[in-house]
């Protein structure tokens, strides 16, 4: 039996992106929330800070433009997403992507959580589900501790699945050799007209690439722990370690994270790069940059030698080497409803990467939907699923679809392929996104009065900065 200091309407397990979004949504509507997290008592192997909502794999929340992730953010802004507003206030240059100063972002989210009068924060490990709240939201993330995973497995009468993901190295900008490297966005695209380029590019010729590839494919990796070796490791495609990508073929990297398309080397304008390593800004000051797509499980000494083979990074100062860790998620088609309620216990809900969604934006979005459905139930209303025409509605439908019950289930990001067919032919492929976007936003706007409930607390923060960015992109 878990003892607490004061009664709560909702208990939330996990202070990551999904859990903090849900906590703010419910607390700002006047409900009493109790938020549990390991921090500051403990930290998972992937975390470095004692702040909540820590970002570990990359500092980018993905596109704000015409990509599927951009549509998802627009829908979240319409639903009043709190963390999206904070993220846009902490943004650093990243072309059309929403990248943030990760330390500032986490600090601001932590401050709002710990200073909210309707949130009681308990910073210690929890090994079983609370029994003294009207609703419980499990949002403990991909590094959920073994005791809690075991408790959930017993409740659901099903073992959990897991996969592996990794983080990329971060280097000091002033250690990059700009006589070789150069600033440029692909096809010179930036978030707003007049912005400076966001990415540092390190070009390679064929001989340099082949030397790099040979070293990478023979470099020594960090051994997996015994409990990880006992299972077949599977990697989520969008967070694939660079050495795993390379193992699929000599040109795989050149068609993936090291593709040279849309870039021209100003140092050698007559020579087309054979491959390019890109670096993206990692903090507001612009002093730190992470290697895009370079998540890795190589030993640190091997990483150091590998970076020396990248033109422009021969003397790079590394502030954090890449790491790999295990992630946990549930087989959502079998245990979850599109409303994010567990089938066996409707008062218990799930959010974040445990649902089988992958990506920062997707994690926040599931926390947002779970909170809104809990708020509806606290108001005596039934929880409801979002329209299939929306990106978020289709994402939740996809991870809970009945046709996947009993079959292999892998995590997924937002993407155009999960949306229903338009119902009419679009001759030009690139125009389909525009039609999907228009249909989705129309459906979401029509749905809002039925789904959302008004904020009741003065600390509510509407994502006005995000709306401003979207308006600029639409002009």
C-alpha positions as CSV (number, residue, x, y, z in Angstrom):
1,X,0.0,0.0,0.0
2,X,1.4,3.4,-1.0
3,X,1.1,6.2,1.5
4,X,0.8,9.8,0.3
5,X,0.7,13.2,1.9
6,X,-2.7,14.4,0.5
7,X,-5.6,13.0,-1.6
8,X,-5.3,13.1,-5.4
9,X,-7.7,12.9,-8.3
10,X,-5.0,11.5,-10.5
11,X,-1.7,9.7,-9.8
12,X,0.8,9.9,-12.6
13,X,3.9,7.6,-12.7
14,X,6.7,9.2,-14.6
15,X,8.1,12.7,-14.9
16,X,9.1,12.5,-18.5
17,X,7.5,14.3,-21.5
18,X,4.2,12.4,-21.4
19,X,3.8,12.5,-17.6
20,X,4.6,16.2,-17.2
21,X,2.3,17.2,-20.0
22,X,-0.5,15.2,-18.5
23,X,0.2,16.6,-15.0
24,X,0.0,20.2,-16.2
25,X,-3.1,19.6,-18.3
26,X,-5.0,18.2,-15.3
27,X,-3.6,20.6,-12.7
28,X,-4.4,23.6,-14.8
29,X,-8.0,22.3,-14.9
30,X,-8.2,22.4,-11.2
31,X,-7.6,18.7,-10.4
32,X,-5.3,17.4,-7.7
33,X,-2.4,15.5,-9.2
34,X,0.3,13.4,-7.6
35,X,3.3,12.9,-9.8
36,X,5.9,10.2,-9.1
37,X,9.4,10.0,-10.6
38,X,12.7,8.3,-9.8
39,X,14.4,11.7,-9.7
40,X,16.1,13.1,-7.8
41,X,16.5,9.9,-5.7
42,X,17.7,7.8,-8.7
43,X,18.3,8.2,-12.4
44,X,18.1,5.7,-15.3
45,X,21.3,4.9,-17.2
46,X,20.1,7.2,-20.0
47,X,19.6,10.2,-17.9
48,X,22.2,12.8,-16.7
49,X,20.1,15.5,-15.0
50,X,17.9,15.7,-12.0
51,X,15.3,17.8,-13.8
52,X,12.1,16.3,-15.2
53,X,11.2,16.1,-18.9
54,X,14.8,15.4,-19.7
55,X,15.7,15.0,-23.4
56,X,18.4,12.4,-24.1
57,X,18.5,11.0,-27.6
58,X,18.5,14.3,-29.7
59,X,17.4,17.9,-28.9
60,X,15.0,18.0,-31.9
61,X,11.3,17.6,-31.7
62,X,11.2,17.2,-35.5
63,X,9.7,19.3,-38.3
64,X,7.5,22.3,-37.8
65,X,6.8,22.4,-41.6
66,X,5.0,20.2,-44.0
67,X,6.2,16.8,-42.6
68,X,3.9,14.5,-40.7
69,X,5.5,15.6,-37.4
70,X,4.6,19.2,-38.3
71,X,0.9,18.3,-38.7
72,X,1.0,16.5,-35.4
73,X,2.3,19.6,-33.7
74,X,-0.4,21.8,-35.2
75,X,-3.0,19.4,-33.9
76,X,-1.4,19.5,-30.4
77,X,-1.3,23.3,-30.4
78,X,-5.1,23.3,-31.1
79,X,-5.6,21.0,-28.1
80,X,-3.6,23.4,-25.9
81,X,-0.4,21.4,-25.5
82,X,1.6,22.8,-22.6
83,X,5.1,21.4,-23.4
84,X,4.8,22.6,-27.0
85,X,4.5,26.1,-25.8
86,X,7.6,25.7,-23.5
87,X,9.6,24.1,-26.3
88,X,9.0,26.9,-28.8
89,X,10.1,29.4,-26.1
90,X,13.4,27.4,-25.7
91,X,14.0,26.9,-29.4
92,X,17.4,27.0,-31.0
93,X,18.2,27.3,-34.7
94,X,17.5,24.0,-36.6
95,X,16.1,24.9,-40.0
96,X,12.4,23.9,-40.1
97,X,12.8,21.6,-37.1
98,X,11.9,22.4,-33.6
99,X,15.1,21.9,-31.6
100,X,15.5,23.2,-28.1
101,X,18.1,24.0,-25.5
102,X,17.5,20.8,-23.6
103,X,18.7,22.1,-20.2
104,X,16.5,25.2,-20.4
105,X,13.5,23.2,-21.5
106,X,13.8,20.6,-18.7
107,X,14.4,23.4,-16.1
108,X,11.3,25.3,-17.1
109,X,9.1,22.2,-17.1
110,X,10.5,21.2,-13.7
111,X,9.8,24.7,-12.3
112,X,6.2,24.6,-13.4
113,X,5.6,21.2,-12.0
114,X,7.3,21.8,-8.6
115,X,5.6,25.2,-8.1
116,X,2.1,24.3,-9.2
117,X,-0.4,24.4,-6.2
118,X,-2.4,21.4,-7.6
119,X,0.6,19.1,-8.1
120,X,2.3,17.0,-5.4
121,X,5.7,15.8,-6.6
122,X,7.1,12.6,-5.0
123,X,10.7,12.0,-6.1
124,X,11.4,8.4,-5.3
125,X,11.0,5.0,-7.0
126,X,7.6,3.4,-7.1
127,X,7.3,-0.3,-7.5
128,X,3.5,-0.9,-7.6
129,X,0.5,1.0,-8.8
130,X,-1.1,3.6,-6.4
131,X,-4.5,2.6,-5.0
132,X,-5.7,5.8,-3.5
133,X,-6.4,8.0,-6.6
134,X,-9.4,7.9,-8.8
135,X,-7.3,7.5,-11.9
136,X,-3.8,6.4,-12.6
137,X,-1.7,7.2,-15.6
138,X,1.4,5.1,-16.3
139,X,3.9,7.2,-18.2
140,X,7.2,5.9,-16.7
141,X,8.9,5.7,-20.1
142,X,11.1,3.3,-21.9
143,X,13.4,2.9,-18.9
144,X,10.7,1.7,-16.5
145,X,12.3,-0.1,-13.6
146,X,12.0,-3.9,-13.5
147,X,9.7,-4.1,-10.3
148,X,7.1,-1.8,-12.0
149,X,7.4,-3.7,-15.3
150,X,6.8,-7.0,-13.4
151,X,3.8,-5.5,-11.5
152,X,2.3,-4.4,-14.8
153,X,3.0,-7.8,-16.4
154,X,1.2,-9.6,-13.6
155,X,-1.8,-7.2,-14.0
156,X,-2.0,-7.7,-17.8
157,X,-1.0,-11.4,-17.7
158,X,1.6,-10.6,-20.4
159,X,5.3,-10.0,-20.5
160,X,6.7,-6.8,-21.9
161,X,8.6,-6.3,-25.1
162,X,11.6,-4.1,-25.5
163,X,13.9,-2.7,-28.1
164,X,17.2,-0.7,-28.0
165,X,17.9,2.9,-28.8
166,X,21.0,5.1,-28.6
167,X,22.2,8.7,-28.2
168,X,24.7,10.5,-30.4
169,X,27.9,12.2,-29.4
170,X,28.0,16.0,-28.7
171,X,31.0,18.2,-29.6
172,X,32.1,21.8,-28.9
173,X,31.4,24.1,-31.9
174,X,34.7,26.0,-31.4
175,X,36.6,22.7,-31.9
176,X,35.2,22.2,-35.4
177,X,37.5,23.0,-38.3
178,X,35.6,25.5,-40.5
179,X,38.3,25.5,-43.1
180,X,36.7,22.2,-44.0
181,X,33.2,22.2,-42.5
182,X,30.6,24.7,-43.4
183,X,27.1,26.0,-42.4
184,X,24.3,25.1,-44.7
185,X,20.7,23.6,-44.6
186,X,19.7,21.2,-47.3
187,X,18.5,23.1,-50.4
188,X,19.1,26.2,-48.3
189,X,15.8,25.8,-46.4
190,X,15.4,27.5,-43.0
191,X,12.5,27.8,-40.6
192,X,11.9,31.5,-41.4
193,X,13.0,33.7,-44.3
194,X,16.2,35.4,-43.5
195,X,17.4,32.9,-40.8
196,X,20.9,31.7,-40.9
197,X,21.7,28.1,-41.8
198,X,21.3,25.7,-38.8
199,X,23.5,22.8,-39.7
200,X,27.3,22.3,-39.7
201,X,28.3,20.0,-42.6
202,X,31.4,17.9,-42.8
203,X,31.9,16.7,-46.4
204,X,33.7,13.6,-47.4
205,X,35.2,12.4,-50.7
206,X,35.0,8.7,-51.6
207,X,38.4,7.7,-50.1
208,X,37.6,9.5,-46.8
209,X,34.2,7.8,-46.7
210,X,35.6,4.4,-47.4
211,X,38.2,4.8,-44.6
212,X,35.5,6.0,-42.2
213,X,33.2,3.0,-43.2
214,X,35.9,0.5,-42.7
215,X,36.8,1.7,-39.3
216,X,33.2,1.9,-38.2
217,X,32.3,-1.6,-39.3
218,X,35.3,-3.0,-37.4
219,X,35.1,-0.9,-34.3
220,X,34.6,-2.5,-30.9
221,X,31.2,-2.1,-29.3
222,X,30.2,-2.0,-25.6
223,X,29.0,-5.5,-24.6
224,X,25.4,-5.8,-23.7
225,X,24.5,-6.8,-20.2
226,X,23.7,-10.4,-19.5
227,X,19.9,-9.9,-19.3
228,X,20.1,-8.1,-22.6
229,X,22.2,-10.8,-24.3
230,X,19.6,-13.4,-23.4
231,X,17.1,-11.8,-25.7
232,X,17.2,-10.8,-29.4
233,X,18.0,-7.1,-29.5
234,X,15.9,-5.2,-31.9
235,X,16.4,-1.6,-32.9
236,X,13.8,1.1,-33.6
237,X,14.5,2.3,-37.1
238,X,14.6,6.1,-36.5
239,X,17.1,5.8,-33.6
240,X,19.3,3.1,-35.2
241,X,22.9,3.0,-34.0
242,X,25.1,4.2,-36.9
243,X,27.2,1.0,-36.8
244,X,24.0,-1.1,-37.3
245,X,23.0,1.1,-40.3
246,X,26.5,0.6,-41.7
247,X,26.3,-3.2,-41.3
248,X,23.5,-3.3,-43.8
249,X,25.7,-2.2,-46.7
250,X,28.5,0.1,-47.7
251,X,26.2,2.7,-49.2
252,X,23.5,2.6,-46.5
253,X,24.9,5.6,-44.6
254,X,25.1,7.6,-47.9
255,X,21.4,7.1,-48.4
256,X,20.6,7.7,-44.7
257,X,22.1,10.1,-42.2
258,X,25.2,10.8,-44.4
259,X,23.3,11.6,-47.6
260,X,25.0,14.4,-49.6
261,X,21.9,15.7,-51.4
262,X,20.9,19.4,-51.3
263,X,24.3,20.5,-50.1
264,X,27.1,22.4,-51.9
265,X,30.6,22.7,-50.4
266,X,31.6,26.4,-50.6
267,X,35.2,25.4,-50.0
268,X,35.2,23.2,-53.1
269,X,32.3,24.4,-55.2
270,X,33.3,22.3,-58.2
271,X,33.4,19.0,-56.2
272,X,30.2,17.3,-55.1
273,X,30.5,15.7,-51.6
274,X,30.4,11.9,-51.7
275,X,28.9,11.8,-48.2
276,X,28.2,14.4,-45.5
277,X,28.1,14.3,-41.7
278,X,25.7,16.9,-40.3
279,X,25.8,18.5,-36.8
280,X,22.8,20.2,-35.2
281,X,22.8,22.9,-32.5
282,X,22.3,21.4,-29.0
283,X,22.0,24.4,-26.7
284,X,20.8,28.0,-26.9
285,X,24.3,29.5,-26.7
286,X,25.2,27.6,-29.9
287,X,28.4,26.2,-28.3
288,X,27.4,22.5,-28.4
289,X,26.4,20.5,-31.5
290,X,25.3,16.9,-31.8
291,X,26.0,14.6,-34.7
292,X,22.8,14.0,-36.6
293,X,21.9,10.3,-36.9
294,X,25.1,9.2,-35.1
295,X,23.5,7.3,-32.2
296,X,26.0,4.6,-31.3
297,X,27.0,1.8,-29.0
298,X,30.8,1.9,-29.8
299,X,33.3,2.1,-27.0
300,X,34.2,5.6,-26.1
301,X,37.8,5.2,-27.3
302,X,36.6,3.9,-30.6
303,X,34.2,6.9,-30.9
304,X,37.1,9.2,-30.4
305,X,39.1,7.6,-33.2
306,X,36.0,7.5,-35.5
307,X,35.4,11.3,-35.1
308,X,39.0,12.0,-36.2
309,X,38.2,10.4,-39.5
310,X,35.4,12.9,-40.2
311,X,36.8,15.9,-42.1
312,X,36.4,19.0,-39.9
313,X,36.2,17.0,-36.7
314,X,39.8,15.8,-36.5
315,X,40.4,17.8,-33.3
316,X,36.8,17.9,-32.1
317,X,36.3,18.2,-28.3
318,X,33.7,15.7,-27.2
319,X,31.5,16.7,-24.3
320,X,29.4,13.5,-24.4
321,X,30.0,10.3,-26.1
322,X,27.1,8.2,-27.5
323,X,25.4,5.6,-25.4
324,X,22.9,2.8,-26.0
325,X,20.1,1.6,-23.6
326,X,17.1,-0.7,-23.5
327,X,13.6,0.6,-24.0
328,X,10.4,-1.0,-22.8
329,X,6.9,-0.9,-24.4
330,X,3.6,-2.8,-24.2
331,X,1.9,-4.7,-26.9
332,X,-0.8,-2.0,-27.2
333,X,-3.1,-3.7,-29.7
334,X,-3.8,-6.4,-27.1
335,X,-4.0,-4.3,-24.0
336,X,-5.0,-0.8,-24.9
337,X,-8.0,1.2,-26.2
338,X,-7.6,4.2,-28.6
339,X,-8.7,6.3,-25.6
340,X,-5.4,5.1,-23.9
341,X,-7.3,3.2,-21.3
342,X,-6.2,-0.4,-20.4
343,X,-8.9,-2.9,-21.5
344,X,-8.8,-4.8,-18.2
345,X,-8.9,-1.6,-16.0
346,X,-10.4,1.5,-17.6
347,X,-9.3,3.7,-14.7
348,X,-5.7,2.9,-15.5
349,X,-4.3,4.7,-18.5
350,X,-1.0,4.6,-20.5
351,X,1.0,7.3,-22.2
352,X,4.5,7.9,-23.7
353,X,6.8,5.4,-25.3
354,X,5.3,2.6,-23.3
355,X,2.3,2.8,-25.7
356,X,4.5,1.9,-28.7
357,X,4.7,5.4,-30.1
358,X,8.2,6.7,-30.7
359,X,9.5,10.3,-30.7
360,X,9.4,13.2,-28.4
361,X,6.4,14.9,-30.0
362,X,4.5,11.6,-30.0
363,X,5.2,11.1,-26.3
364,X,3.9,14.5,-25.4
365,X,0.8,14.0,-27.6
366,X,-0.1,10.8,-25.8
367,X,0.2,12.4,-22.4
368,X,-2.0,15.2,-23.6
369,X,-4.7,12.9,-24.9
370,X,-4.6,10.7,-21.8
371,X,-5.0,13.8,-19.6
372,X,-7.9,15.1,-21.6
373,X,-9.7,11.8,-21.4
374,X,-9.1,11.6,-17.7
375,X,-10.5,15.1,-17.3
376,X,-13.6,14.1,-19.2
377,X,-14.2,11.2,-16.9
378,X,-13.7,13.3,-13.8
379,X,-16.4,15.5,-15.3
380,X,-18.7,12.5,-15.6
381,X,-18.2,12.2,-19.4
382,X,-17.1,9.2,-21.4
383,X,-13.6,9.1,-22.9
384,X,-13.5,9.4,-26.7
385,X,-11.1,8.7,-29.5
386,X,-9.8,11.4,-31.8
387,X,-10.9,11.5,-35.5
388,X,-9.1,9.1,-37.8
389,X,-8.5,12.0,-40.2
390,X,-6.1,13.6,-37.7
391,X,-2.5,12.6,-37.4
392,X,-2.9,12.0,-33.7
393,X,-6.1,10.1,-34.1
394,X,-4.5,7.8,-36.7
395,X,-1.4,7.3,-34.6
396,X,-3.5,6.1,-31.6
397,X,-5.7,4.0,-33.9
398,X,-2.6,2.4,-35.4
399,X,-1.0,1.3,-32.1
400,X,-4.3,-0.1,-30.8
401,X,-5.7,-1.6,-34.1
402,X,-7.5,-4.9,-33.7
403,X,-5.8,-6.4,-36.7
404,X,-2.4,-6.3,-35.0
405,X,-3.6,-8.4,-32.0
406,X,-1.5,-11.5,-31.8
407,X,1.0,-10.3,-34.4
408,X,4.4,-8.7,-34.2
409,X,4.2,-5.1,-32.9
410,X,6.9,-2.4,-33.3
411,X,7.0,1.2,-32.2
412,X,6.1,3.9,-34.7
413,X,6.3,7.6,-35.3
414,X,3.8,9.9,-36.9
415,X,3.8,9.4,-40.7
416,X,1.6,10.0,-43.7
417,X,1.1,6.2,-44.2
418,X,-1.1,5.7,-41.1
419,X,-3.7,8.3,-42.3
420,X,-6.9,7.1,-44.1
421,X,-7.0,7.4,-47.9
422,X,-8.1,10.8,-49.1
423,X,-10.9,9.4,-51.2
424,X,-9.8,11.1,-54.4
425,X,-6.8,11.0,-56.7
426,X,-3.9,13.5,-56.3
427,X,-1.7,13.4,-59.3
428,X,1.3,15.2,-57.8
429,X,2.6,13.2,-54.8
430,X,4.0,16.2,-52.9
431,X,0.5,17.7,-52.9
432,X,-1.0,14.8,-50.9
433,X,0.5,16.2,-47.7
434,X,-1.3,19.5,-48.2
435,X,-4.7,17.7,-48.6
436,X,-4.1,15.5,-45.6
437,X,-3.1,18.6,-43.6
438,X,-6.2,20.5,-44.6
439,X,-8.5,17.6,-43.9
440,X,-6.9,16.9,-40.5
441,X,-7.0,20.4,-39.2
442,X,-10.7,20.8,-40.3
443,X,-11.5,17.6,-38.4
444,X,-9.6,18.6,-35.3
445,X,-11.2,22.1,-35.1
446,X,-14.7,20.6,-35.5
447,X,-13.8,18.1,-32.7
448,X,-12.4,20.5,-30.2
449,X,-15.7,21.6,-28.5
450,X,-16.6,18.0,-27.8
451,X,-13.2,16.9,-26.5
452,X,-11.5,19.7,-24.6
453,X,-12.4,21.2,-21.2
454,X,-11.4,24.8,-20.2
455,X,-8.4,25.6,-18.1
456,X,-9.3,26.6,-14.5
457,X,-5.9,27.8,-13.2
458,X,-4.0,31.0,-14.0
459,X,-0.7,29.2,-14.6
460,X,-2.1,27.6,-17.8
461,X,0.3,28.3,-20.7
462,X,-1.2,28.2,-24.2
463,X,1.3,27.5,-26.9
464,X,1.1,31.0,-28.4
465,X,4.7,30.9,-29.7
466,X,4.0,27.7,-31.6
467,X,0.9,29.3,-33.3
468,X,3.2,32.3,-34.3
469,X,5.7,29.9,-35.9
470,X,3.0,28.1,-37.8
471,X,1.5,31.4,-39.0
472,X,5.0,32.4,-40.3
473,X,5.4,29.1,-42.1
474,X,2.0,29.4,-43.7
475,X,2.7,32.9,-45.1
